[in-house]
Amino acid sequence: MKKKLSHIDARGEASMVNVSAKPVMLREAIACGEIRMQRATLDLISGNQIAKGNVLATARIAGIQAAKRTGELIPLCHPLAISHCEVNFEIPGSRDRIVITASARIAAQTGVEMEALTAVSVAALTIYDMCKAVDKRMRINSIKLVAKTKRSLNQ
């Protein structure tokens, strides 16, 4: 059986998915990605020596803010009032990247994976913007959905 694209209607036109008949469930999505950079750039970030300010604090706020506005950024996304979003950073021992993980939660008729992915993407873009003056070789990589879950409100 061939799967259909959910955002294409019977005429082949783009359309928003109708979720009005779906039950409200507790939903969570987790996404991750990374931004690769030079060790010296990471040292500047860790020492809070980037001229534009605290890079990770700013990227965290930007990611959360973006998750809350995903429905405005992606045309066929449902505008969702998410109940929680968290953005975290990890610097591996190799000191060649920052790994970004975001989670989003909601009680709704549709999932929050686009919100988690948007949070990771915008956090990475914020890091890039804040550090581009000192590192021209940064690369944003491997943004992906790690997990999504849903469960009944009664559980």
NORZIRA-V919567 format. One record per residue. N is the residue number from 1. RES is the residue in one small letter. PHI is phi in radians with two decimals (999 if undefined). PSI is psi in whole degrees, -180 to 180 (none if undefined). BURIAL is 1 if it has 24 or more other C-alpha atoms within 12 Angstrom, else 0. Layout:
BEGIN
N_RES_PHI_PSI_BURIAL ; N_RES_PHI_PSI_BURIAL
END
This chain:
BEGIN
1_m_999_130_0 ; 2_k_-1.51_131_0 ; 3_k_-1.35_145_0 ; 4_k_-1.71_150_0 ; 5_l_-1.27_131_0 ; 6_s_-1.28_-20_0 ; 7_h_-1.79_20_0 ; 8_i_-2.11_127_0 ; 9_d_-1.48_-177_0 ; 10_a_-1.07_-25_0 ; 11_r_-1.57_1_0 ; 12_g_1.48_12_0 ; 13_e_-1.64_150_0 ; 14_a_-1.16_138_0 ; 15_s_-2.68_154_0 ; 16_m_-1.34_139_0 ; 17_v_-1.21_135_0 ; 18_n_-1.50_110_0 ; 19_v_-1.85_9_0 ; 20_s_-1.07_-26_0 ; 21_a_-1.57_-7_0 ; 22_k_-1.40_147_0 ; 23_p_-1.31_151_0 ; 24_v_-1.26_128_0 ; 25_m_-2.34_160_0 ; 26_l_-1.39_124_1 ; 27_r_-2.24_145_1 ; 28_e_-2.47_144_1 ; 29_a_-2.34_144_1 ; 30_i_-2.20_131_1 ; 31_a_-2.24_159_1 ; 32_c_-2.55_167_1 ; 33_g_-2.99_-178_1 ; 34_e_-2.59_157_1 ; 35_i_-2.19_119_1 ; 36_r_-1.54_143_1 ; 37_m_-2.75_173_1 ; 38_q_-1.28_150_0 ; 39_r_-0.99_-39_0 ; 40_a_-1.08_-35_0 ; 41_t_-1.16_-43_1 ; 42_l_-1.09_-38_1 ; 43_d_-1.09_-41_0 ; 44_l_-1.13_-43_1 ; 45_i_-1.09_-49_1 ; 46_s_-1.06_-34_0 ; 47_g_-1.55_7_0 ; 48_n_0.90_46_0 ; 49_q_-1.98_15_0 ; 50_i_-1.40_132_1 ; 51_a_-0.99_-32_0 ; 52_k_-1.37_-9_0 ; 53_g_2.12_-163_0 ; 54_n_-1.24_105_0 ; 55_v_-1.11_-51_1 ; 56_l_-1.24_-36_1 ; 57_a_-1.12_-42_0 ; 58_t_-1.17_-43_1 ; 59_a_-1.13_-37_1 ; 60_r_-1.09_-48_1 ; 61_i_-1.11_-42_1 ; 62_a_-1.07_-43_1 ; 63_g_-1.11_-44_1 ; 64_i_-1.13_-45_1 ; 65_q_-1.06_-41_1 ; 66_a_-1.15_-41_1 ; 67_a_-1.02_-41_1 ; 68_k_-1.19_-20_1 ; 69_r_-1.99_16_1 ; 70_t_-0.97_-42_1 ; 71_g_-1.07_-22_0 ; 72_e_-1.48_-23_0 ; 73_l_-1.60_-35_0 ; 74_i_-1.93_116_0 ; 75_p_-0.91_-41_0 ; 76_l_-1.77_9_0 ; 77_c_-1.33_141_1 ; 78_h_-1.26_137_1 ; 79_p_-1.27_121_1 ; 80_l_-2.08_141_1 ; 81_a_-1.65_85_0 ; 82_i_-1.15_149_1 ; 83_s_-1.64_-18_0 ; 84_h_-2.80_143_1 ; 85_c_-2.53_138_1 ; 86_e_-2.36_137_1 ; 87_v_-2.20_126_1 ; 88_n_-2.22_156_1 ; 89_f_-2.22_145_1 ; 90_e_-2.37_136_0 ; 91_i_-1.91_109_1 ; 92_p_-1.14_163_0 ; 93_g_-1.01_-25_0 ; 94_s_-1.19_-18_0 ; 95_r_0.86_45_0 ; 96_d_-2.15_6_0 ; 97_r_-2.92_166_1 ; 98_i_-2.05_125_1 ; 99_v_-1.63_129_1 ; 100_i_-1.95_130_1 ; 101_t_-2.21_134_1 ; 102_a_-2.29_142_1 ; 103_s_-2.21_149_1 ; 104_a_-2.37_143_1 ; 105_r_-2.32_152_1 ; 106_i_-2.87_157_1 ; 107_a_-1.86_109_1 ; 108_a_-2.80_179_1 ; 109_q_-1.60_-3_1 ; 110_t_-2.50_160_1 ; 111_g_-1.36_173_1 ; 112_v_-2.10_26_1 ; 113_e_-1.16_-36_1 ; 114_m_-1.16_-33_1 ; 115_e_-1.17_-43_1 ; 116_a_-1.14_-43_1 ; 117_l_-1.13_-39_1 ; 118_t_-1.15_-40_1 ; 119_a_-1.04_-45_1 ; 120_v_-1.11_-46_1 ; 121_s_-1.06_-48_1 ; 122_v_-1.28_-34_1 ; 123_a_-1.07_-44_1 ; 124_a_-1.11_-43_1 ; 125_l_-1.11_-35_1 ; 126_t_-1.17_-44_1 ; 127_i_-1.04_-45_1 ; 128_y_-1.00_-50_1 ; 129_d_-1.06_-42_1 ; 130_m_-1.28_-23_1 ; 131_c_-1.95_-1_1 ; 132_k_-1.08_-26_0 ; 133_a_-1.21_-25_0 ; 134_v_-1.87_-11_1 ; 135_d_-2.55_102_1 ; 136_k_-1.45_-7_0 ; 137_r_-1.82_10_0 ; 138_m_-1.08_147_1 ; 139_r_-2.41_130_1 ; 140_i_-1.60_127_1 ; 141_n_-2.38_160_0 ; 142_s_0.97_39_0 ; 143_i_-1.31_125_1 ; 144_k_-2.72_158_1 ; 145_l_-1.40_128_1 ; 146_v_-1.65_-41_0 ; 147_a_-2.78_151_0 ; 148_k_-2.52_138_1 ; 149_t_-2.35_158_0 ; 150_k_-2.57_145_1 ; 151_r_-2.60_158_0 ; 152_s_-1.10_150_0 ; 153_l_-1.13_-22_0 ; 154_n_-1.51_0_0 ; 155_q_-1.50_none_0
END
